[in-house]
């Protein structure tokens, strides 16, 4: 649980720094494809393309620009205290 809380703080920090504050966090524990149990922490907003449906299997990826990536990484590292 401590790691989920820490990851949640990082997700919220990235949303804030990118100007897209997180409205709701979805936390899912899955292990149906990979043999190990793992946890997904997903920040959601009412204006995201999949809302209110699950994000799994919806849409494609969009890479961050160089500046956005630098901001997101710095925010996540600060939240994770790395």
Residue pairs with C-beta under 8 A, 6 or more apart in sequence:
3 39
4 27
4 39
4 41
6 79
6 80
7 39
7 41
7 80
8 25
8 27
8 41
9 79
9 80
10 75
10 76
10 79
10 80
11 22
11 25
11 41
11 42
11 43
12 21
12 22
12 25
12 43
12 79
13 75
13 76
13 78
13 79
14 43
14 72
14 75
14 76
14 79
15 21
15 22
15 43
15 45
16 22
16 75
17 71
17 72
17 74
17 75
18 68
18 71
18 72
20 45
21 45
22 43
22 44
22 45
23 44
23 45
23 46
24 43
24 44
24 45
25 41
25 42
25 43
25 44
26 40
26 41
26 42
26 44
26 54
26 55
27 39
27 40
27 41
27 42
28 39
28 40
28 42
29 37
29 38
29 39
29 40
30 37
30 38
30 39
30 40
31 37
31 38
42 55
44 51
44 55
45 51
46 52
48 55
49 58
49 59
50 58
50 59
63 69
64 72
76 82
